[in-house]
Amino acid sequence: MMEILQSLETDTEPTPEQWQQLLRQELNNPQQMAAFGINPEQLETAIKQRYQLWRSLLKHNPDLPILWEQLPTLWHFWLPFAIQLSQLKTILNRPLVQGILGGQGTGKTTLSTVISRILNLLNYQAISISIDDLYKTYADRQRLREQDPRLIWRGPPAPMILTSEFNFLTNSETLHPEKK
């Protein structure tokens, strides 16, 4: 599988045998197909769409934080997930907020960066915000402690999201940049 994915990075089209391998690989995992809303009748179209996104993503994002070992993850999970999010956004016809939960160092930032870039390629405006961006600095926490001594035990890294951060997340201009 790695050889096919690495060869897909080049400007050459997949061979008929490679297309068949990609299709068989998907058919061998019906749970994954179901999770991403792909049925056997639309599989070939889904794989071709994924392939086009794959090529475009790698071509237009040379700084993408992806290791060679992550290519199967990109192919099997991140691309279908981004496609599914774009379809959901279209169905809902409103801004979509997707949270990503995971332990420290599990790839949340990488995943959200990749998903945002894929969605941008699909002509959706997407931003990635890390909870790390919303932490209060040590100086901010000291000022809060002075205002309310009960916050003496407050320490890093637990975030304290206050009004300004909440407003950013719910602001009309953030959710509807076209209305600016």
TIZA-377433 format. One record per residue: x, y, z of N, C-alpha, C in turn. Coordinates in steps of 0.02 Angstrom, whole numbers, padded with zeros to 5 digits. Layout:
BEGIN
    n_x    n_y    n_z   ca_x   ca_y   ca_z    c_x    c_y    c_z
      X      Y      Z      X      Y      Z      X      Y      Z
...
***
This chain:
BEGIN
    n_x    n_y    n_z   ca_x   ca_y   ca_z    c_x    c_y    c_z
  00041 -00060  00000  00000  00000  00000  00043  00063  00000
  00098  00063  00039  00142  00121  00042  00169  00138 -00027
  00187  00087 -00066  00215  00101 -00133  00164  00138 -00176
  00101  00117 -00172  00049  00150 -00212  00041  00222 -00189
  00038  00232 -00123  00028  00300 -00098  00088  00345 -00115
  00148  00318 -00111  00206  00358 -00130  00206  00374 -00204
  00184  00326 -00245  00183  00338 -00317  00128  00387 -00335
  00075  00391 -00295  00021  00439 -00308  00043  00511 -00298
  00099  00520 -00263  00125  00587 -00251  00155  00617 -00315
  00174  00575 -00361  00204  00600 -00423  00150  00623 -00470
  00170  00650 -00526  00122  00675 -00575  00094  00621 -00621
  00111  00559 -00609  00086  00505 -00651  00019  00480 -00624
 -00025  00463 -00670 -00090  00435 -00650 -00080  00363 -00625
 -00122  00341 -00579 -00117  00271 -00557 -00131  00224 -00615
 -00098  00168 -00614 -00110  00118 -00665 -00178  00085 -00651
 -00207  00051 -00700 -00270  00015 -00687 -00264 -00034 -00629
 -00206 -00066 -00625 -00194 -00114 -00570 -00194 -00077 -00502
 -00163 -00018 -00499 -00163  00020 -00437 -00233  00043 -00417
 -00273  00065 -00467 -00342  00083 -00452 -00379  00024 -00421
 -00370 -00034 -00451 -00404 -00094 -00426 -00381 -00111 -00355
 -00316 -00102 -00341 -00291 -00115 -00274 -00323 -00067 -00224
 -00328 -00003 -00243 -00358  00046 -00198 -00432  00029 -00185
 -00467  00009 -00237 -00538 -00010 -00229 -00545 -00072 -00185
 -00503 -00122 -00197 -00506 -00184 -00157 -00490 -00169 -00084
 -00441 -00126 -00073 -00422 -00108 -00004 -00482 -00078  00033
 -00520 -00035  00000 -00579 -00005  00031 -00633 -00057  00042
 -00645 -00099 -00008 -00697 -00150 -00002 -00682 -00199  00054
 -00619 -00209  00070 -00599 -00254  00124 -00612 -00225  00193
 -00633 -00162  00196 -00647 -00131  00260 -00716 -00099  00260
 -00769 -00140  00262 -00837 -00112  00258 -00855 -00066  00316
 -00826 -00078  00375 -00841 -00033  00431 -00816  00037  00418
 -00757  00042  00389 -00729  00108  00374 -00770  00142  00319
 -00790  00104  00269 -00832  00132  00216 -00897  00159  00246
 -00928  00120  00290 -00990  00142  00321 -00980  00203  00364
 -00924  00206  00400 -00910  00263  00444 -00906  00328  00404
 -00882  00324  00342 -00875  00384  00301 -00931  00391  00249
 -00983  00350  00257 -01042  00356  00214 -01029  00336  00142
 -00983  00289  00132 -00968  00265  00064 -00999  00197  00054
 -01037  00189  00000 -01064  00123 -00015 -01029  00096 -00078
 -01034  00031 -00090 -00998  00002 -00147 -01014  00034 -00214
 -01076  00058 -00223 -01096  00088 -00286 -01059  00154 -00300
 -01042  00189 -00248 -01008  00254 -00257 -00934  00251 -00242
 -00908  00191 -00230 -00838  00183 -00210 -00789  00211 -00261
 -00798  00196 -00324 -00751  00219 -00375 -00749  00295 -00377
 -00807  00326 -00374 -00810  00400 -00374 -00776  00427 -00311
 -00788  00396 -00254 -00758  00419 -00191 -00682  00414 -00194
 -00657  00359 -00222 -00584  00349 -00226 -00553  00400 -00274
 -00587  00413 -00330 -00561  00463 -00377 -00560  00533 -00346
 -00613  00550 -00308 -00614  00615 -00274 -00558  00619 -00223
 -00548  00566 -00185 -00495  00564 -00136 -00427  00571 -00169
 -00418  00537 -00225 -00355  00541 -00262 -00341  00613 -00285
 -00392  00647 -00312 -00383  00716 -00335 -00364  00761 -00276
 -00398  00752 -00220 -00380  00791 -00160 -00310  00776 -00137
 -00292  00712 -00137 -00225  00690 -00118 -00172  00728 -00158
 -00179  00725 -00224 -00131  00758 -00269 -00129  00833 -00256
 -00187  00864 -00251 -00190  00936 -00241 -00160  00956 -00173
 -00177  00918 -00121 -00151  00932 -00055 -00075  00930 -00053
 -00047  00877 -00080  00026  00870 -00078  00061  00920 -00124
  00029  00936 -00180  00058  00984 -00227  00059  01055 -00200
  00003  01076 -00170 -00005  01145 -00148  00016  01157 -00076
  00036  01106 -00041  00055  01112  00029  00121  01076  00044
  00175  01100  00015  00239  01064  00026  00262  01067  00099
  00235  01113  00138  00253  01119  00209  00208  01079  00255
  00165  01039  00227  00118  01000  00267  00156  00956  00316
  00136  00957  00380  00174  00919  00431  00156  00845  00431
  00171  00811  00375  00154  00740  00370  00218  00700  00358
  00225  00646  00395  00281  00600  00386  00261  00546  00337
  00309  00514  00306  00294  00460  00259  00252  00407  00291
  00265  00393  00355  00227  00342  00390  00153  00361  00398
  00137  00425  00391  00068  00448  00400  00029  00448  00335
  00060  00431  00279  00024  00431  00216 -00037  00385  00217
 -00032  00324  00244 -00093  00283  00248 -00148  00315  00290
 -00129  00349  00344 -00179  00383  00386 -00211  00439  00346
 -00171  00477  00310 -00198  00530  00267 -00248  00501  00217
 -00229  00447  00184 -00271  00418  00132 -00335  00387  00160
 -00327  00347  00212 -00384  00308  00238 -00430  00346  00285
 -00403  00396  00320 -00444  00429  00371 -00452  00504  00362
 -00396  00540  00354 -00400  00613  00354 -00436  00639  00292
 -00420  00613  00233 -00455  00635  00173 -00530  00619  00175
 -00549  00556  00190 -00621  00542  00194 -00657  00582  00249
 -00622  00594  00304 -00652  00634  00358 -00665  00706  00334
 -00617  00736  00300 -00626  00804  00275 -00682  00806  00223
 -00685  00756  00180 -00739  00753  00130 -00806  00748  00165
 -00809  00706  00217 -00871  00698  00255 -00891  00764  00288
 -00843  00799  00317 -00857  00864  00347 -00884  00914  00296
 -00854  00913  00236 -00877  00960  00184 -00948  00943  00162
 -00964  00879  00159 -01032  00859  00142 -01081  00879  00196
 -01061  00871  00259 -01104  00891  00315 -01115  00966  00315
 -01063  01004  00301 -01069  01077  00298 -01120  01097  00244
 -01117  01064  00187 -01163  01078  00133 -01235  01062  00154
 -01245  01005  00185 -01312  00984  00207 -01339  01032  00259
 -01299  01051  00308 -01322  01094  00362 -01332  01166  00340
 -01294  01186  00289 -01298  01254  00263 -01288  01307  00317
 -01240  01294  00360 -01221  01341  00413 -01149  01325  00433
 -01118  01369  00471 -01050  01354  00493 -01048  01289  00534
 -00993  01255  00528 -00985  01191  00562 -00925  01197  00609
 -00934  01177  00671 -00879  01175  00719 -00866  01102  00735
 -00804  01081  00725 -00784  01012  00738 -00730  01011  00791
 -00744  00979  00847 -00694  00973  00899 -00653  00910  00889
 -00590  00913  00911 -00546  00854  00907 -00517  00845  00977
 -00528  00786  01005 -00507  00772  01073 -00454  00718  01072
 -00404  00726  01112 -00352  00675  01117 -00301  00695  01169
 -00261  00647  01189 -00209  00659  01238 -00153  00701  01209
 -00110  00723  01254 -00053  00764  01234 -00008  00725  01186
  00010  00757  01131  00057  00726  01084  00027  00673  01038
 -00039  00671  01033 -00071  00619  00992 -00084  00641  00920
 -00069  00704  00903 -00077  00726  00834 -00138  00769  00820
 -00168  00797  00872 -00227  00839  00862 -00211  00899  00819
 -00155  00932  00832 -00136  00991  00793 -00121  00972  00721
 -00086  00917  00711 -00072  00894  00643 -00137  00879  00606
 -00181  00841  00639 -00245  00824  00608 -00285  00886  00590
 -00291  00933  00637 -00331  00992  00622 -00299  01035  00568
 -00233  01038  00565 -00199  01075  00512 -00214  01043  00444
 -00207  00978  00441 -00219  00942  00378 -00292  00948  00357
 -00338  00938  00403 -00410  00943  00387 -00426  01014  00363
 -00399  01064  00396 -00412  01134  00374 -00388  01145  00304
 -00329  01120  00288 -00302  01130  00221 -00342  01091  00168
 -00365  01032  00185 -00407  00994  00138 -00472  01032  00126
 -00502  01056  00180 -00565  01093  00172 -00554  01157  00131
 -00497  01190  00140 -00482  01248  00099 -00478  01229  00025
 -00449  01171  00010 -00446  01147 -00059 -00516  01133 -00087
 -00562  01117 -00043 -00632  01105 -00063 -00672  01169 -00063
 -00637  01225 -00059 -00667  01292 -00061 -00710  01309  00000
 -00690  01282  00057 -00722  01300  00120 -00671  01339  00160
 -00695  01391  00194 -00651  01427  00239 -00648  01387  00304
 -00588  01370  00325 -00580  01331  00385 -00523  01360  00426
 -00532  01360  00490 -00479  01382  00535 -00468  01327  00587
 -00409  01326  00613 -00392  01278  00665 -00370  01317  00726
 -00404  01305  00781 -00388  01339  00844 -00370  01286  00895
 -00313  01293  00925 -00293  01248  00979 -00313  01278  01046
 -00333  01235  01092 -00349  01259  01159 -00287  01293  01188
 -00228  01274  01165 -00166  01306  01188 -00167  01381  01172
 -00202  01400  01118 -00207  01470  01100 -00250  01510  01149
 -00287  01475  01191 -00333  01508  01236 -00310  01506  01309
 -00251  01478  01323 -00226  01475  01391 -00212  01546  01416
 -00221  01555  01479 -00201  01617  01510 -00126  01613  01525
 -00092  01668  01515 -00020  01670  01531 -00012  01669  01606
  00049  01657  01628  00063  01657  01700  00045  01725  01730
  00064  01779  01696  00049  01846  01721 -00027  01857  01726
 -00064  01833  01676 -00137  01839  01678 -00165  01800  01737
 -00138  01740  01749 -00163  01701  01806 -00146  01734  01872
 -00088  01767  01877 -00071  01803  01938 -00119  01861  01951
 -00137  01897  01897 -00186  01952  01905 -00254  01925  01927
 -00274  01868  01899 -00337  01838  01920 -00335  01818  01994
 -00278  01792  02016 -00271  01771  02086 -00275  01831  02132
 -00248  01887  02110 -00254  01948  02150 -00326  01971  02155
 -00364  01961  02102 -00435  01981  02102 -00478  01934  02144
 -00458  01870  02145 -00498  01821  02182 -00450  01769  02211
 -00436  01774  02276 -00387  01728  02308 -00406  01654  02303
 -00469  01639  02289 -00488  01568  02281 -00452  01536  02222
 -00425  01577  02177 -00390  01551  02118 -00316  01537  02132
 -00298  01532  02196 -00228  01520  02215 -00202  01455  02186
 -00244  01405  02180 -00222  01340  02156 -00226  01334  02080
 -00249  01386  02049 -00255  01385  01976 -00185  01384  01946
 -00171  01337  01903 -00105  01334  01872 -00108  01304  01803
 -00053  01304  01768 -00052  01277  01700 -00061  01202  01702
 -00082  01170  01649 -00100  01200  01586 -00175  01207  01577
 -00215  01195  01630 -00287  01199  01621 -00308  01268  01596
 -00346  01270  01542 -00364  01335  01514 -00419  01369  01553
 -00419  01434  01549 -00474  01472  01576 -00500  01515  01519
 -00553  01491  01488 -00581  01526  01431 -00628  01580  01459
 -00614  01641  01442 -00654  01696  01466 -00695  01726  01410
 -00729  01779  01426 -00776  01809  01380 -00747  01823  01311
 -00687  01853  01307 -00661  01871  01242 -00649  01811  01197
 -00626  01755  01225 -00615  01695  01186 -00682  01665  01163
 -00731  01664  01209 -00797  01639  01191 -00827  01682  01135
 -00819  01748  01142 -00845  01792  01091 -00812  01779  01024
 -00747  01765  01024 -00713  01750  00961 -00743  01688  00929
 -00756  01638  00969 -00783  01575  00942 -00854  01581  00917
 -00891  01628  00945 -00962  01635  00926 -00976  01697  00885
 -00925  01737  00872 -00933  01800  00836 -00960  01788  00766
 -01005  01829  00746 -01035  01824  00679 -00982  01829  00625
 -00932  01873  00634 -00880  01880  00582 -00835  01819  00580
 -00825  01785  00637 -00785  01725  00637 -00821  01669  00602
 -00886  01661  00617 -00924  01607  00587 -00949  01623  00517
 -00955  01687  00501 -00980  01709  00435 -00932  01761  00406
 -00871  01742  00387 -00823  01792  00361 -00847  01827  00299
 -00894  01797  00263 -00919  01829  00201 -00961  01890  00218
 -00983  01898  00280 -01024  01956  00299 -00982  02016  00319
 -00916  02009  00319 -00873  02065  00338 -00881  02123  00291
***
